[in-house]
Amino acid sequence: MTDTFAQLPDLEYGPAADAVAVTPSDSVNLTVFGRALYVGVGGNITVVMLAGTVVLFTAVPAGTVLPIRVRRVNATGTTATSIVSIW
């Protein structure tokens, strides 16, 4: 199969090339700091942003893609599930 994007630069606003399921944790950072989070089942999400700021996103609807770069999704305060980091 041909990758039509192979010759284009990997820009942060371009299409994602990979993804991984996120297990919320109050101490373990993500292994890859992605470019967005996909929320499968809606709820609240508490994250540590790439800059280190802790932020609570409330009432995030199911199916939302949050265009945020995070170090960690905290377990405390997070009620949303089926979260995926994409990059």
N, C-alpha and C positions, 0 to 999 in steps of 0.2 A: 504494500500500500504506500502511496506517495504522501509525504508530509508537506502540504502546501505552505506551511508556515516556517519550514526549516531554514530558509534563507533570510528571514526577518529577525531583527533583534528581539530579545526577550524583554519587552517593556512591561512595566508594572500594570499598565492599563490594557494590555493585550490579553488574548485568551489564555486561560490556565492550562498548564501542562501536566499537573499532578494534583493529588489530593490525599488526605488522610483523615480518618475518624479521630475526633478529639475526645479524650477522657478528661473531664474537669478534675483539677487538682489544686490544692492550696499551696503546693510547694514545688511541683515538677513543671518546668517550662516545656513548651513544645520543642521538638527536635528541629523543626524547620519553621521559621517565622514566615507564614504565608502572606498573601496579599488580600485575603478576604475570608470571612467565615460564612458558611451556609448553615442555616438553622432549619432542621427537619421538623421538629416539634416545638411549637412556640412556647415562650415563657420569658423569664428574666435571664440575663447573662451578665456575670461579673467578670471583667477581663483586666489583665495587666497589659497596658498598651506597650508598644515597642519602646517608647520614651520612658516607661516606668510608672506612668499614671494609672491608678486603679479607677475603673469606670464601671458603673452599673447601667446597663441598657434594660429598660423595663418594657414589658409587654411586647416583645419582638414576635411578630406573626410567623407562623409556620411558612416555610418556603422562602424566607428572606435571605438575601445575600448582603451581609454587612461589609462594605469596602473598608475594612480596618486591618491594621497590622498589629498583631498581639504577640506578647511573649508567652502568655498563659491564659487559660480559661479557668477561673477559680471555681472550686466546688461550692464554697460558701456563697450563697446568694444566687446561684445558678439553678433555675428550675427548667429551662429549656433542655431538650435532649436531641439526639441525632445531629450533633454539631460536627461539621466537617471543615477543616482548614484546607483552602485551595491556593495553589501558586502556579 
